[in-house]
Amino acid sequence: MSINRNENSKLDFLLEIGNIGSGNALTSLAEFIDRRVDMKAPRLEFVDFNELFGSVGGVENVVSGFLINVHGDVNGIMLFLLQNELASEVCDILLGSKLIDLNALDELHVSLFKEIANIMAGSYISALAEMTGLKITTSVPDLAIDMAGAILSVPLIHFENVFGQILLIQNSFSVDLKEYNSSIFFFLEDESIAKLMKQFGIE
């Protein structure tokens, strides 16, 4: 993605937000499942809409997706994509049984998955609010288990003309020595980006 040199301060600022928020989210996940989570440094980059599908292992890669609206002083969308293997592992840890068929979720599993998304998104947004002093809240997550292309098509269809740059945060971590990956797409309105930067004296 081509970036104008004049926007370097804005990009550096957003990357720092992504780095801190990502660490807080994974720390909260470790506390929730009461397991050690070893984290590698997240990989952060800015993508545009035509680059979304290539960043998640292909459009046919089946994942668990959580769409969360961010509102208040800052408006945007967070989209969490988790490997289904991680979702099954969390079920094994917390419920005592692995989830074999992710397309046949009962109410308990849906509630569990949404709670995971709530905790991770909440810790991410809390870090952002603490850094900026702004009032920021999140909606109840919407859960979808589908091909990555289908899940990503939701923000693509509805928000392509609203959001500019999209912050992609890719995390690599291990739970009980098993390696997992997750992706967080952070869609922020340009006005919200400007508001965040103003809080730090960046014009």
C-alpha positions in Angstrom: 0.0 0.0 0.0 1.5 3.4 -1.0 1.7 5.9 1.8 2.4 9.6 1.5 5.4 10.7 3.4 3.4 13.4 5.1 1.3 10.8 6.8 4.2 9.1 8.5 3.4 10.5 12.0 -0.2 9.3 11.7 0.9 5.8 10.6 3.5 5.5 13.4 0.9 6.6 15.9 -1.7 4.0 14.7 0.9 1.2 14.6 1.8 2.0 18.2 -1.9 1.8 19.2 -2.0 -1.6 17.4 1.1 -2.9 19.1 -0.1 -2.0 22.7 -3.7 -3.1 22.1 -2.7 -6.4 20.7 -0.5 -7.2 23.6 -3.3 -6.3 26.1 -5.8 -8.5 24.2 -3.6 -11.6 24.2 -2.8 -11.0 27.9 -6.5 -10.9 28.6 -7.0 -14.2 26.7 -4.3 -15.9 28.8 -6.1 -14.8 32.0 -9.5 -15.9 30.7 -8.4 -19.4 29.8 -5.9 -19.6 32.7 -3.1 -20.8 30.4 0.3 -19.4 29.6 0.2 -17.6 26.2 3.6 -16.9 24.7 3.3 -14.1 22.3 5.6 -13.0 19.4 5.8 -9.4 18.3 2.7 -8.7 16.2 3.0 -7.9 12.6 1.3 -4.7 11.7 0.6 -3.2 8.3 -1.9 -1.0 6.5 -4.0 -2.5 3.8 -6.7 -1.3 1.5 -9.9 -3.1 0.6 -8.5 -4.9 -2.4 -5.7 -6.4 -0.3 -8.0 -7.8 2.5 -8.6 -11.2 1.1 -5.0 -12.1 0.4 -4.0 -11.3 4.0 -6.0 -14.1 5.7 -4.7 -17.2 4.0 -7.1 -17.1 1.1 -10.8 -16.5 0.7 -11.7 -20.2 1.3 -9.9 -20.4 4.6 -12.6 -21.2 7.2 -12.3 -19.1 10.3 -14.2 -17.8 13.3 -15.0 -14.1 12.9 -16.2 -11.5 15.3 -17.5 -8.2 14.1 -17.5 -5.5 16.8 -18.6 -1.9 16.4 -16.5 0.8 18.1 -18.3 4.0 19.0 -18.2 7.1 21.3 -15.5 9.6 20.8 -14.0 7.2 18.2 -16.0 5.4 15.6 -15.0 2.3 13.6 -15.1 -1.5 13.4 -12.9 -4.2 14.8 -13.0 -7.6 13.0 -11.3 -10.5 14.8 -10.5 -13.6 12.8 -9.4 -16.6 14.9 -8.3 -20.0 13.7 -10.9 -22.6 14.3 -8.3 -24.9 15.9 -7.9 -22.2 18.6 -11.7 -22.0 19.1 -11.8 -25.8 19.6 -8.8 -25.7 22.0 -10.5 -23.1 24.1 -13.6 -25.2 24.3 -11.4 -28.1 25.5 -9.8 -26.0 28.2 -12.9 -24.3 29.5 -15.7 -26.9 28.8 -13.7 -30.2 28.9 -14.4 -31.2 25.4 -13.2 -30.2 22.0 -15.7 -28.8 19.5 -15.6 -31.1 16.5 -18.2 -29.4 14.3 -18.0 -25.6 14.4 -21.0 -25.3 12.2 -23.2 -26.9 14.9 -22.7 -24.5 17.8 -25.1 -24.6 20.7 -26.0 -21.6 22.9 -23.2 -22.4 25.4 -20.5 -22.4 22.7 -21.8 -19.2 21.1 -21.8 -17.4 24.4 -18.3 -18.6 25.1 -16.9 -17.4 21.8 -18.6 -14.1 22.2 -17.1 -13.7 25.6 -13.7 -14.3 24.2 -14.2 -11.6 21.6 -15.6 -9.3 24.2 -12.6 -9.7 26.5 -10.1 -9.3 23.7 -11.8 -6.3 22.1 -12.5 -4.7 25.5 -8.9 -4.9 26.6 -7.8 -3.5 23.3 -10.2 -0.6 23.4 -9.5 0.0 27.1 -5.8 0.4 26.3 -6.7 2.9 23.6 -9.1 4.8 25.9 -6.4 5.0 28.6 -3.8 6.3 26.1 -6.1 9.0 24.8 -8.5 9.9 27.6 -11.4 9.5 25.1 -14.6 7.7 25.9 -14.8 4.6 23.7 -17.2 1.7 23.9 -17.8 -1.5 21.9 -20.9 -3.4 20.8 -21.8 -7.0 21.5 -19.8 -9.1 19.0 -21.5 -10.7 16.0 -20.2 -14.2 15.5 -19.8 -15.9 12.1 -18.0 -19.1 11.2 -17.4 -19.1 7.5 -14.8 -18.7 4.8 -12.7 -15.7 5.4 -13.8 -14.2 2.1 -17.5 -14.3 3.2 -16.8 -12.7 6.5 -14.6 -9.9 5.1 -17.3 -9.2 2.5 -19.4 -7.6 5.2 -17.2 -4.6 5.9 -16.3 -4.6 2.2 -19.9 -4.1 1.1 -21.1 -1.7 3.8 -18.0 0.4 4.6 -15.7 0.6 1.6 -16.6 4.3 1.1 -16.5 5.2 4.8 -13.1 4.0 6.0 -9.7 4.8 4.6 -6.7 2.9 5.8 -7.3 -0.4 7.5 -4.9 -1.4 10.2 -4.2 -5.2 10.1 -2.6 -6.7 13.2 -1.5 -10.3 12.8 -0.6 -12.2 16.0 1.3 -15.4 16.3 1.2 -17.0 19.8 1.2 -20.4 21.5 -1.1 -21.9 24.1 0.2 -25.1 25.8 3.0 -25.1 23.2 0.6 -25.2 20.3 1.0 -22.5 17.7 -1.9 -20.3 16.6 -2.5 -17.2 14.5 -5.1 -14.5 14.7 -5.9 -11.4 12.6 -7.4 -8.1 13.8 -8.7 -5.7 11.2 -9.2 -2.2 12.7 -11.4 0.1 10.5 -11.2 3.7 11.7 -13.0 6.7 10.2 -10.6 9.4 9.2 -12.2 11.9 11.6 -11.6 9.5 14.4 -8.0 9.1 13.5 -7.6 12.8 13.5 -9.3 13.0 17.0 -7.0 10.4 18.4 -3.9 12.2 17.1 -5.0 15.5 18.4 -5.1 14.0 21.9 -1.3 13.4 21.5 -0.6 16.8 19.9 0.0 15.3 16.5 -1.5 17.4 13.8 
